[in-house]
Amino acid sequence: MDIVSCIAVDLGASSGRVILSNFDGSSIKLDEVYRFPNEPVRVGGRYCWDFFRLYYEILRGLKIASNHGENITSIGIDTWGVDYGLLDRDNNLIGAPIHYRDDRTEGIMDKVDEILPFGELYKRTGIQKMPINTIYQLYSDKVVRSVILENTDTLLFMPDLFNYYLTGEKHNEYTISSTSQLINASSRCWDREIISELGLPNHIFQHIIHPGEIYGYLRGDVSDEVGLKDIPVIAVGSHDTASAVCGTPLKDKRSAYLSCGTWSLLGLERDEPVITEKSLQYNFTNEGGVGDTIRLLKNINGLWVIQQLRKEWSATRYEVSFGDIVTAARQAHGKAFCIDPASSRFMTPGNMIDGIVSFCKEHDQGQPEGLGEIAIAAYNGLVDKYKNTIFELEEVAGEEIKGINMVGGGIQDELLCELTAMSTGKEVIAGPIEASALGNAAIQLLANSYIDNIEEGRKIISRSFEQKTYETIK
């Protein structure tokens, strides 16, 4: 067959990419045609999405892609979950969408618990308790920005919002909606009782669209600007983890996936949600996956700590690369330092060095000295979370996990992969790096009838990209 191309727009924690996925019938090749920064901006004391600049960059990337690709069939957008934009009755964006790393939900979980105890909320949604969840962000809007919420006609999660401006169509994609803690895990539809009990406006939630369906076609003005005619925008796994899992060449149902980047998402793919006392106790989440699957997983604060460490060290001491940090960690004299990456002190920007040092001192580990010992404390904390999560996951799933498929940008850090295998005692298969973009592309290929199912897509991905095995030391 002739080569066909689709455009995957993947918005990560530090950068956005416009990637051409070129498929020849048996293999996929990726061509990153445009990259741009994606960082929150501080506006009026809040961390916000730099939405309009990002939209401009997406349009610019689409225009570049139109000049690079042949037989471009479609477009798909993915990014992280929980965040949203609000439109008024005239479809104007109300304010800047707020970033989940903002502290506006501080104290909000307790207020929601008073109305709807978390145990009941978990039984209905299967979503782990995290202050960043949409349910808490929206309730914060109700408490703090009630006028804005009263004037809201439409809620669109961030991929939905970008897609609205591209197509003029308003939908809520399922995988991203599932991160809100407002979707009923059994019916996989909006839980209107939860919405009503919290006094949130029911009408703002849109029709749910599933991966593989069409959002709409590029608006005429957009089509003219970017040079793409009659191109559909496909609902992919618009939550980037849903796309990443779709793009992970899992061996079988007993293989865990670990999508590692700013966040680490560690879990199993299941056909039905797992909502038990044990899954509640261990705070596992049941997020929507592609192909009507459920992603039973735990969200773990990931390489954010290392990223912030590099940023702060370079700004206050001397410039270091991620490679420098790895080298220093390998050479560290004291290798037993270990933090808890879930501690609130490691969730927000700033003071990462002091946070790591003070944590170790407070927990009677002594004081880490220099870049290497500070870095190894972060690495040890992360892989210790992986080990505990694997143990809990086996208990919740009732079966032994045979291995871990690691994907995402984090697998370029070989120290992380080695420590993961050593800590968990599981074989680690690392690759591909661009799992989110590949899963995004696979859904587009499926929607356009170039492949028959997700498993075929995974086999194509597996043979198209190298994977490296890290054996555990028995």
C-alpha positions in Angstrom: 0.0 0.0 0.0 1.0 3.6 -0.4 2.3 5.4 2.7 -0.4 7.1 4.7 0.2 9.7 7.4 -1.7 10.9 10.4 -0.8 13.8 12.7 -0.4 13.1 16.4 -0.3 16.2 18.6 1.1 15.2 22.0 1.2 17.9 24.8 3.5 16.8 27.5 4.5 18.4 30.8 7.3 20.5 29.4 6.8 20.4 25.6 4.3 19.9 22.9 5.1 17.9 19.7 3.4 17.7 16.3 4.4 14.3 15.0 3.7 12.7 11.6 3.1 9.0 11.8 3.9 7.3 8.5 2.4 3.8 7.9 3.3 1.6 5.0 1.1 -1.3 5.8 3.6 -3.2 8.0 5.6 -0.6 10.0 5.3 2.8 11.5 7.9 5.6 11.3 7.6 8.8 13.3 8.7 12.2 12.1 8.6 15.0 14.7 8.0 18.0 12.6 7.5 20.6 15.3 8.3 21.0 19.0 7.4 23.9 21.3 7.5 24.6 25.0 4.5 23.8 27.2 4.9 25.3 30.7 2.2 26.8 33.0 2.2 30.6 33.4 1.7 32.5 36.6 -1.2 34.9 36.2 -2.9 36.7 39.0 -1.4 34.4 41.6 -2.6 31.2 39.7 -0.8 28.6 37.6 -2.6 28.6 34.3 -2.4 26.9 30.9 -0.9 29.2 28.3 -3.8 28.2 26.1 -3.9 30.6 23.3 -0.1 30.4 22.7 -0.4 26.6 22.6 -3.3 26.8 20.2 -1.2 29.0 17.9 1.7 26.5 18.2 -0.6 23.6 17.2 -1.8 25.5 14.2 1.8 26.3 13.2 2.7 22.6 13.7 -0.2 21.5 11.5 0.9 23.8 8.8 4.4 22.4 8.9 3.1 18.9 8.9 0.9 19.6 5.8 4.1 20.5 3.9 6.0 17.4 5.1 3.4 14.6 4.8 1.7 12.8 2.0 -1.8 11.3 2.1 -2.5 12.9 5.5 -5.7 11.2 6.8 -6.5 12.7 10.2 -5.4 14.5 13.3 -5.5 13.5 17.0 -4.6 15.4 20.2 -3.6 14.0 23.6 -2.5 15.5 26.9 -2.8 14.9 30.6 -6.1 14.6 32.4 -8.2 16.5 34.9 -7.7 20.1 33.6 -10.5 21.9 31.6 -11.7 25.1 30.1 -15.1 26.7 30.5 -17.1 28.4 27.8 -20.0 30.8 28.2 -23.3 30.8 26.3 -21.7 32.5 23.4 -18.9 30.0 23.3 -16.3 32.4 24.6 -13.6 31.0 26.9 -14.1 32.2 30.4 -10.7 33.0 31.8 -7.5 31.0 31.5 -7.8 27.3 32.2 -6.1 26.6 35.5 -3.2 24.1 35.7 -3.5 21.1 38.1 -0.3 22.1 39.9 -2.0 25.2 41.2 -2.9 25.1 44.9 -6.5 26.1 44.6 -7.8 22.8 45.8 -6.1 23.0 49.2 -8.7 22.1 51.8 -11.4 21.3 49.1 -11.2 17.6 49.5 -12.4 17.9 53.1 -15.4 20.0 52.0 -16.4 17.4 49.3 -16.0 14.6 51.9 -18.5 16.3 54.1 -21.1 16.1 51.4 -20.0 12.8 49.8 -17.7 10.6 51.8 -14.8 9.3 49.7 -15.7 5.7 50.3 -19.0 6.2 48.6 -17.4 8.3 45.8 -14.9 5.6 45.1 -17.5 2.9 44.9 -19.2 4.9 42.1 -16.2 6.2 40.2 -13.3 3.9 41.1 -11.0 6.9 40.9 -8.2 7.4 43.4 -8.2 10.3 45.7 -6.0 13.1 44.5 -6.4 16.9 45.0 -5.8 17.5 41.3 -9.0 15.6 40.2 -11.5 17.6 38.2 -14.2 17.0 40.9 -12.1 19.0 43.4 -11.1 21.7 40.9 -14.7 22.2 39.9 -15.8 22.4 43.5 -13.1 25.0 44.1 -14.7 26.9 41.3 -18.1 26.6 43.0 -16.6 27.9 46.3 -14.1 30.5 45.0 -15.3 31.5 41.5 -19.0 30.9 41.7 -19.8 33.8 39.3 -17.7 32.1 36.6 -19.4 28.7 37.1 -22.8 30.4 37.1 -22.0 31.8 33.7 -20.6 28.5 32.3 -22.5 26.8 29.5 -19.9 24.2 28.5 -17.0 22.3 30.2 -14.3 21.0 27.8 -11.3 19.1 29.0 -8.1 20.4 27.4 -8.0 18.1 24.4 -11.7 18.8 23.9 -11.0 22.5 24.1 -8.3 22.4 21.4 -10.5 20.2 19.3 -13.4 22.6 19.6 -11.4 25.5 18.3 -10.2 23.2 15.4 -13.6 21.9 14.5 -16.4 23.9 16.1 -17.7 20.7 17.7 -18.1 20.2 21.4 -17.7 16.7 23.0 -16.1 15.2 26.1 -13.8 12.3 25.2 -14.2 9.3 27.4 -10.6 8.5 28.6 -10.0 12.1 29.6 -13.4 12.4 31.2 -12.8 9.3 33.3 -10.0 11.2 35.1 -12.6 13.7 36.4 -14.0 11.5 39.2 -17.4 12.3 37.8 -17.9 9.3 35.5 -19.7 6.3 36.9 -17.3 3.3 36.6 -20.1 0.8 35.8 -22.2 2.8 33.3 -19.1 4.7 32.0 -21.4 7.8 31.7 -21.6 11.0 33.7 -22.7 10.2 37.3 -25.5 12.8 37.5 -26.2 12.0 41.1 -22.7 13.0 42.2 -22.9 16.1 40.1 -26.2 17.1 41.7 -25.2 16.2 45.2 -22.2 18.6 44.9 -24.4 21.3 43.4 -22.5 21.5 40.2 -24.3 22.5 37.0 -25.4 19.4 35.2 -25.8 21.1 31.8 -22.1 21.9 31.3 -21.1 18.3 30.7 -21.1 17.3 27.1 -21.9 14.2 25.1 -19.2 11.5 25.6 -17.3 10.5 22.5 -15.1 7.4 22.5 -11.6 6.7 21.0 -12.0 6.1 17.3 -15.0 8.4 16.8 -14.8 11.6 14.9 -14.9 14.9 16.7 -15.5 16.8 13.5 -13.7 18.2 10.5 -11.4 21.2 10.4 -13.3 24.5 10.3 -12.9 26.3 7.0 -10.8 29.1 8.4 -8.5 26.6 10.1 -8.3 24.4 7.0 -7.3 27.4 4.9 -4.7 28.5 7.4 -2.9 25.2 7.8 -3.3 23.8 4.3 -5.2 20.7 5.2 -8.5 20.1 3.4 -11.4 17.8 4.5 -9.3 16.4 7.4 -11.2 14.8 10.3 -10.1 15.3 13.9 -10.3 11.8 15.5 -11.0 11.2 19.2 -7.9 9.2 20.3 -7.1 8.3 23.8 -7.0 12.0 24.5 -5.7 11.3 28.0 -2.0 10.8 27.2 -1.8 7.8 29.4 -4.6 6.1 27.6 -2.7 6.7 24.3 0.5 5.5 25.9 -1.0 2.2 27.1 -2.5 1.7 23.7 1.0 2.2 22.2 2.6 -0.2 24.7 3.4 -3.7 23.2 2.2 -5.6 26.2 3.0 -9.4 26.2 -0.2 -10.4 27.8 -2.7 -9.4 30.5 -0.2 -10.3 33.2 2.3 -7.6 32.0 2.1 -4.3 33.8 2.7 -1.1 32.0 4.7 1.8 33.4 4.4 5.0 31.5 7.2 7.1 33.0 7.7 10.8 32.5 6.8 13.7 34.8 4.3 11.3 36.3 4.7 7.6 36.5 1.5 5.6 35.7 1.9 2.0 36.8 -0.9 -0.6 36.3 -2.7 -3.3 34.4 -5.1 -3.3 31.5 -8.5 -4.8 32.5 -11.9 -5.3 30.8 -13.9 -4.2 33.9 -13.2 -1.8 36.8 -11.7 -3.3 40.0 -13.5 -1.6 42.9 -12.9 -3.4 46.2 -12.0 -2.6 49.8 -8.4 -3.5 48.9 -8.2 -1.3 45.8 -9.7 1.5 47.9 -7.2 0.9 50.7 -4.3 1.0 48.3 -5.8 4.0 46.4 -5.9 2.5 43.0 -7.7 4.2 40.2 -9.8 2.8 37.4 -9.5 5.1 34.4 -11.0 4.6 31.0 -8.9 3.1 28.3 -9.1 2.6 24.6 -11.2 -0.2 23.2 -13.6 -0.2 26.2 -10.8 -1.2 28.6 -10.1 0.0 32.1 -6.7 1.1 33.2 -6.2 -0.2 36.8 -3.3 1.9 38.0 -1.7 4.2 40.5 -0.6 7.7 39.7 2.9 8.3 41.1 4.8 11.5 41.2 7.5 10.6 38.8 10.5 12.3 37.1 9.1 15.7 38.1 11.4 15.6 41.1 14.5 15.0 38.9 13.3 17.6 36.4 12.8 20.2 39.1 16.1 19.2 40.7 17.9 19.9 37.4 16.1 23.2 36.9 16.9 24.4 40.4 20.5 23.1 40.4 21.2 24.8 37.1 19.7 28.1 38.2 21.4 28.3 41.7 24.6 26.4 41.3 25.9 25.3 37.9 24.3 24.0 34.7 23.7 20.3 34.7 22.1 17.9 32.1 20.0 14.9 32.9 23.1 12.8 31.9 25.1 14.7 34.5 22.6 13.9 37.2 22.6 10.2 36.3 26.4 10.1 36.4 26.5 11.8 39.8 23.8 9.5 41.2 25.8 6.4 40.0 28.9 7.8 41.7 27.2 8.9 44.9 29.0 7.8 48.1 25.8 7.4 50.1 23.3 5.3 48.2 20.7 4.6 50.9 19.0 8.0 50.9 15.4 7.8 50.0 12.5 10.2 49.8 8.7 9.7 49.5 7.8 11.4 46.2 4.2 11.5 47.2 5.0 14.0 50.0 3.3 17.3 49.3 6.6 19.1 49.4 7.6 17.4 46.2 4.4 18.2 44.2 4.9 21.9 43.5 7.6 23.9 41.8 10.5 25.3 43.8 12.7 24.3 46.8 13.3 20.8 45.5 16.9 20.6 46.7 16.0 21.8 50.2 13.0 19.5 50.2 15.0 16.4 49.5 17.7 17.3 52.0 15.2 18.2 54.8 13.1 15.0 54.1 16.2 12.8 54.6 17.3 14.6 57.8 13.7 14.5 59.2 13.6 10.7 58.6 16.9 10.1 60.3 18.8 9.2 57.2 21.5 11.9 57.6 22.1 14.7 55.3 22.7 14.0 51.6 25.7 15.9 50.2 26.2 17.0 46.7 24.2 16.4 43.5 24.7 12.6 43.5 23.4 11.9 46.9 20.5 14.2 46.5 19.6 12.6 43.1 19.9 9.1 44.4 17.5 9.9 47.2 14.9 10.9 44.5 15.6 7.7 42.4 15.4 5.4 45.4 12.1 7.0 46.4 10.6 6.6 43.0 11.6 2.9 42.5 10.5 2.1 46.1 7.1 3.4 45.1 7.2 1.1 42.0 8.1 -1.9 44.2 5.3 -1.2 46.6 2.8 -0.5 43.9 3.6 -3.8 42.1 3.1 -5.7 45.4 -0.3 -4.0 45.9 -1.3 -4.5 42.3 -0.7 -8.2 42.5 -2.8 -8.3 45.7 -5.6 -6.3 44.2 -5.6 -8.2 40.8 -5.2 -11.6 42.5 -2.4 -12.7 40.2 1.4 -12.5 39.8 2.7 -9.9 37.5 5.3 -11.4 35.2 7.0 -8.3 33.9 6.9 -4.6 33.4 6.7 -2.8 30.0 8.2 0.7 30.5 7.4 3.4 28.0 7.8 7.1 27.6 10.6 9.6 27.8 11.7 8.2 31.2 13.1 5.1 29.6 16.0 7.1 28.2 17.3 7.1 31.8 18.9 3.7 32.0 19.6 4.1 35.7 15.9 4.4 36.3 15.3 1.2 34.2 18.0 -0.7 36.0 16.8 0.4 39.5 13.2 -0.5 38.6 14.2 -4.1 37.6 16.3 -4.5 40.8 13.7 -3.0 43.1 10.6 -4.8 41.8 12.3 -8.1 41.0 10.5 -8.1 37.6 11.9 -8.2 34.1 11.7 -4.8 32.6 11.1 -4.3 28.8 11.8 -0.6 27.9 10.3 0.9 24.8 9.0 2.6 22.8 9.8 6.1 24.0 7.0 7.8 22.0 4.2 5.5 23.3 1.6 8.3 23.6 2.2 9.5 20.0 2.1 5.9 18.8 -1.1 5.0 20.6 -2.6 8.2 19.3 -1.6 7.2 15.8 -2.8 3.6 16.2 -6.3 4.8 17.1 -6.3 7.0 14.0 -5.2 4.1 11.8 -8.0 2.0 13.3 -10.6 4.8 12.8 -9.5 5.1 9.2 -9.7 1.2 8.7 -5.9 0.8 8.0 -5.7 -1.7 10.9 -8.4 -4.0 12.3 -7.8 -3.7 16.1 -5.6 -2.4 18.8 -3.7 -5.7 19.2 -2.7 -5.4 15.5 -1.5 -1.9 16.2 0.6 -3.1 19.1 2.3 -5.8 17.0 3.1 -3.2 14.4 4.6 -0.9 17.0 6.6 -3.8 18.5 8.3 -4.6 15.3 8.8 -1.0 14.3 10.6 0.2 17.4 13.5 -1.3 19.5 12.9 -2.5 23.0 15.6 -3.1 25.6 15.3 -5.8 28.3 16.6 -5.2 31.9 16.9 -8.5 33.8 16.4 -8.5 37.5 19.2 -9.8 39.7 18.0 -12.8 41.6 
